[in-house]
Amino acid sequence: MRATGDRMLLSPPLVITRQEIDELVSKAKKAVDATAQQLGIS
């Protein structure tokens, strides 16, 4: 995940399993939720 302006971009590999996608999305959600909580916007 990387920041580009006011967006966060994910760049997964071209070959990825469903389990890896689920893990990637879960971790990204946790990171966004933690950031929102720290900023007081959750």
C-alpha positions in Angstrom: 0.0 0.0 0.0 1.3 3.5 -0.8 -0.1 7.0 -0.6 -0.6 8.9 -3.8 -2.0 12.3 -3.1 -5.2 11.8 -1.2 -5.5 8.1 -2.2 -4.1 4.8 -0.9 -3.1 2.4 -3.6 -2.7 -1.4 -3.4 -0.4 -3.1 -5.8 -0.8 -6.9 -5.4 1.2 -9.3 -7.5 -0.4 -10.6 -10.7 -0.5 -14.1 -9.3 -2.2 -14.1 -6.0 -4.5 -16.6 -4.2 -7.9 -15.9 -2.8 -6.5 -16.4 0.7 -3.8 -13.9 0.1 -6.3 -11.4 -1.2 -8.4 -11.9 1.9 -5.3 -11.3 4.1 -4.3 -8.2 2.2 -7.8 -6.7 2.4 -8.1 -7.6 6.1 -4.7 -6.0 7.0 -5.5 -2.9 4.9 -8.8 -2.5 6.7 -7.2 -2.8 10.1 -4.6 -0.1 9.1 -7.2 2.3 7.9 -9.4 1.7 10.9 -6.5 2.3 13.3 -5.5 5.5 11.5 -9.1 6.8 11.6 -9.3 6.0 15.3 -6.1 7.9 16.0 -7.4 10.9 14.0 -10.7 10.8 15.9 -12.8 10.2 12.8 -14.0 6.7 13.3 
